[in-house]
Amino acid sequence: MFLPAALAALSLISAKPAPTFEITDGDRIVWIGNTLVEREQRYGYWETALHAAFPDKQFTLRNLGWSGDTVGGDARGRFDFNNPDACFKQLVNLTLELKPTVIFVSYGTNESFEGEAGLPKFEKGLEKLLDALKPAKARVLLYTPLPAEKSSCLPNPALRNKQLARYGEAIRAVAEKRGLALVDMYGEFGNLRHPEPLTDNGMHLTENGYRIYASSFTRIMGGSPSLDWGKLDSLRQAVIAKNELFFHRWRPENETYLFGFRKHEQGKNAVEVAEFDPLVAKAEEEIERIRKTLK
């Protein structure tokens, strides 16, 4: 989740100039990806840092991250065992329904466990996903995977990071081919060190990990690398509240009963899910109110 310095070109490691990107007023950002993305909504540090980096821009962000997910939407499995495309279609349809003007695409971590042999499948899947998202006519940012953390209490991540780096190179190649902006998280965070672990298993950031990395995130965005979380905490809490409401809107509990093959039992209650919409809108108003105090 990272953008380049000074609202200018993103760090695309290539001989070609990197496409430029900046948030504009009224942007509707949709963030799709794996565990890194889903967990961020719990803590809100990076989304809050995004507001801090662009304090004069009004925008919304919708987090559609799903732990363990891939470019094929594999982790989104329900009971559609005879329809392998159902999960992929759900990922695409949910994204398009939100009418995004910007899409953050963060995959590759889970796919990288397949190593070199899995690269063609991943590249094909990423291309398929990007093609499917074209109807949005949104500006797309691709993110390379976060590197595995090196820690004295964890196995040596050297081999793991070679795999992640290769998948990052594949993402970079797709970005260059399509003229898309690329955020090189692997390159940016690979050399960062901290005295205490920032992940709970070498791969998944803890709350403290998101907080510590937020400064680097903001710097890449072109904002100040120094974040005053005392000053920003009310905004962060508002972001977390919005994220929770939106999560229940798009991933309601018992959705099999509401929308799936058991909807004949409780499907009549599905209408209540839409009642989250005004709550999310009100939460956005609170974010906007607080954001304006930060200028």
C-alpha positions in Angstrom: 0.0 0.0 0.0 2.4 2.5 -0.9 2.7 5.4 -3.2 5.7 7.4 -4.4 7.4 10.5 -3.2 6.0 14.0 -3.5 2.9 12.9 -5.3 5.1 12.3 -8.3 6.2 9.1 -10.1 5.8 5.9 -8.3 8.9 3.7 -7.8 8.7 1.5 -10.8 12.1 -0.1 -11.1 12.5 -0.1 -14.9 14.2 1.9 -17.6 10.8 3.4 -18.5 9.5 6.4 -16.6 6.9 5.3 -14.0 3.3 6.3 -14.4 2.3 9.1 -12.1 -0.4 8.9 -9.5 -2.1 11.2 -7.0 -5.3 11.1 -5.1 -7.9 13.6 -6.3 -10.9 15.1 -4.6 -13.8 12.7 -4.7 -11.8 9.6 -5.3 -13.4 6.3 -4.4 -10.6 3.9 -3.6 -11.2 0.2 -3.4 -8.5 -1.9 -1.9 -8.4 -5.6 -2.8 -5.8 -8.1 -1.6 -4.9 -10.7 1.0 -4.2 -10.8 4.7 -2.1 -7.7 4.7 -5.0 -5.7 3.4 -7.8 -7.3 5.5 -5.9 -6.8 8.7 -5.2 -3.1 8.0 -8.8 -2.3 8.4 -8.7 -3.5 12.0 -6.1 -0.9 12.9 -6.5 1.9 10.4 -2.9 3.2 10.6 -2.2 3.1 6.8 -5.6 4.5 5.8 -5.2 7.3 8.4 -1.7 7.9 7.1 -3.2 8.3 3.6 -5.5 11.1 4.9 -2.5 12.7 6.6 -0.5 12.6 3.4 -3.4 14.1 1.4 -5.1 16.4 4.0 -6.6 18.6 1.3 -8.3 15.8 -0.6 -11.7 14.3 0.3 -11.8 10.6 -0.6 -13.3 7.3 0.5 -11.7 4.0 0.9 -13.4 0.6 0.9 -11.3 -2.4 2.1 -12.3 -5.7 0.4 -9.2 -7.6 1.6 -9.7 -11.3 2.4 -7.1 -13.2 4.4 -5.3 -15.8 2.4 -6.7 -14.5 -0.9 -5.2 -14.8 -4.3 -5.7 -13.1 -7.7 -8.3 -15.9 -8.4 -10.3 -15.1 -5.2 -9.6 -18.6 -4.0 -9.9 -17.8 -0.3 -13.5 -16.5 -0.8 -14.8 -20.0 -1.1 -18.4 -20.7 0.0 -20.4 -23.7 -1.1 -19.9 -23.3 -4.8 -17.8 -26.4 -5.1 -19.0 -27.0 -8.7 -18.4 -23.5 -9.8 -14.6 -22.7 -9.5 -15.2 -19.2 -11.0 -17.7 -18.1 -8.3 -15.1 -16.7 -6.0 -13.4 -14.8 -8.7 -16.7 -13.3 -9.9 -17.5 -12.3 -6.4 -14.2 -10.5 -6.0 -14.7 -8.7 -9.3 -18.4 -7.9 -8.9 -18.0 -6.5 -5.4 -15.2 -4.2 -6.6 -17.1 -3.0 -9.6 -20.3 -2.4 -7.6 -18.4 0.2 -5.5 -17.8 2.2 -8.6 -14.1 2.9 -7.8 -12.0 5.6 -9.4 -8.9 4.0 -7.9 -8.1 0.4 -7.2 -5.3 -0.8 -5.0 -4.3 -4.4 -6.0 -2.2 -6.3 -3.5 -1.5 -10.0 -4.2 1.4 -12.4 -4.7 2.2 -13.4 -1.1 0.1 -16.5 -1.0 0.8 -17.4 -4.6 4.5 -17.2 -4.0 4.5 -20.4 -1.9 4.2 -22.3 -5.2 7.6 -20.9 -6.1 9.0 -20.6 -9.6 6.6 -23.3 -11.0 3.6 -21.2 -9.9 4.7 -18.0 -11.7 3.0 -18.5 -15.0 -0.3 -19.3 -13.2 0.0 -16.2 -11.1 0.9 -13.9 -14.0 -2.1 -15.3 -16.0 -4.4 -14.8 -13.0 -3.2 -11.2 -12.4 -3.8 -10.4 -16.1 -7.2 -11.9 -15.9 -8.1 -9.9 -12.8 -7.0 -6.7 -14.3 -8.9 -7.3 -17.5 -12.0 -8.1 -15.5 -11.7 -4.8 -13.6 -11.4 -2.7 -16.8 -15.1 -1.7 -16.8 -14.4 0.5 -13.7 -12.1 2.7 -15.8 -10.3 3.2 -12.6 -6.6 4.2 -12.0 -4.9 1.0 -10.8 -2.0 0.6 -8.5 -0.2 -2.7 -8.2 1.7 -3.6 -5.0 4.6 -6.1 -4.7 4.4 -8.4 -1.6 5.8 -7.3 1.7 9.1 -9.2 2.4 9.2 -11.8 5.2 10.6 -10.4 8.4 14.1 -11.4 9.6 14.1 -12.1 13.4 16.2 -14.1 15.8 13.1 -16.0 17.0 12.0 -17.0 13.4 13.4 -19.2 10.7 15.8 -17.6 8.2 13.6 -16.0 5.6 16.2 -16.0 2.8 14.6 -18.6 0.6 11.1 -17.2 1.3 12.2 -13.8 0.3 13.7 -15.0 -2.9 10.3 -16.4 -3.8 8.6 -13.1 -2.8 11.1 -11.1 -4.8 10.4 -13.2 -7.9 6.7 -12.6 -7.7 7.4 -9.0 -7.1 9.3 -8.9 -10.4 6.4 -10.6 -12.1 4.0 -7.9 -10.8 6.5 -5.2 -11.9 6.6 -6.7 -15.4 2.8 -6.6 -15.6 2.7 -3.0 -14.4 5.2 -2.0 -17.0 3.4 -3.9 -19.8 0.1 -2.2 -18.9 1.4 1.2 -18.1 0.2 0.9 -14.5 1.7 2.5 -11.4 3.6 0.1 -9.2 4.4 0.4 -5.5 7.4 -1.6 -4.6 6.7 -2.7 -1.1 9.3 -5.5 -1.2 12.1 -3.1 -2.2 11.0 -0.3 0.1 10.6 -2.4 3.3 13.2 -5.1 2.7 15.9 -3.1 4.4 13.9 -1.7 7.3 14.9 -3.0 10.7 13.4 -2.7 14.1 14.5 -4.0 17.5 11.3 -5.9 18.1 9.3 -8.2 15.8 6.7 -6.4 13.7 5.0 -9.6 12.6 3.5 -12.5 14.5 4.9 -15.2 12.2 7.4 -13.4 9.9 4.7 -12.6 7.4 1.6 -11.0 9.0 2.1 -7.6 10.6 1.0 -7.0 14.1 -0.8 -3.8 15.1 2.6 -2.4 16.1 3.9 -3.5 12.8 1.3 -1.5 10.9 2.0 1.5 13.2 5.7 1.4 12.8 5.5 0.9 9.0 3.0 3.8 8.7 5.8 6.3 8.8 7.5 4.8 5.8 4.2 4.5 4.1 3.5 8.2 4.6 7.0 9.1 3.4 6.5 7.1 0.2 3.2 8.9 -0.2 5.1 12.2 -0.2 3.9 13.2 3.2 5.8 13.7 6.4 7.5 10.6 7.8 6.6 11.8 11.3 3.1 10.9 12.3 1.7 12.3 15.6 -0.6 9.4 16.6 -1.8 11.4 19.6 -3.1 14.0 17.1 -4.3 11.5 14.6 -5.9 9.0 16.9 -9.4 10.4 16.7 -9.3 10.2 13.0 -7.9 6.6 13.2 -10.7 5.6 15.5 -13.2 7.0 13.1 -11.6 5.1 10.2 -11.8 1.9 12.2 -15.4 2.4 13.1 -16.2 3.0 9.4 -14.3 -0.1 8.4 -16.2 -2.3 10.9 -19.6 -1.1 9.6 -18.6 -1.6 6.0 -17.2 -5.1 6.8 -20.6 -6.1 8.1 -22.2 -4.6 5.1 -20.3 -6.7 2.5 -19.4 -9.7 4.7 -22.5 -10.2 6.9 -22.5 -13.2 9.3 -24.7 -16.1 8.2 -24.6 -14.9 4.6 -25.3 -18.5 3.4 -28.7 -18.1 5.1 -29.1 -14.6 3.7 -27.9 -15.0 0.1 -26.7 -18.6 -0.4 -28.3 -22.0 -0.8 -30.1 -21.8 2.5 -31.7 -18.4 1.9 -35.1 -20.2 1.8 -34.7 -20.2 5.6 -33.7 -16.7 6.5 -33.4 -14.9 3.1 -36.2 -12.5 4.1 -33.7 -10.9 6.5 -31.3 -10.0 3.7 -32.9 -6.6 3.3 -31.5 -5.6 6.6 -27.9 -5.7 5.3 -28.6 -2.6 3.3 -29.4 -0.8 6.5 -25.6 -0.5 7.1 -25.4 1.9 4.1 -26.6 5.0 6.0 -24.4 4.0 9.0 -21.3 3.8 6.8 -22.2 7.2 5.2 -22.5 8.8 8.6 -19.2 7.3 9.6 -17.7 8.9 6.5 -19.1 12.2 7.6 -17.3 11.9 10.9 -14.0 11.1 9.1 -14.5 14.1 6.9 -15.3 16.3 9.9 -12.1 15.2 11.8 -10.0 15.4 8.6 -10.8 19.0 8.1 -9.4 19.8 11.6 -6.0 18.5 10.5 -5.4 21.0 7.8 
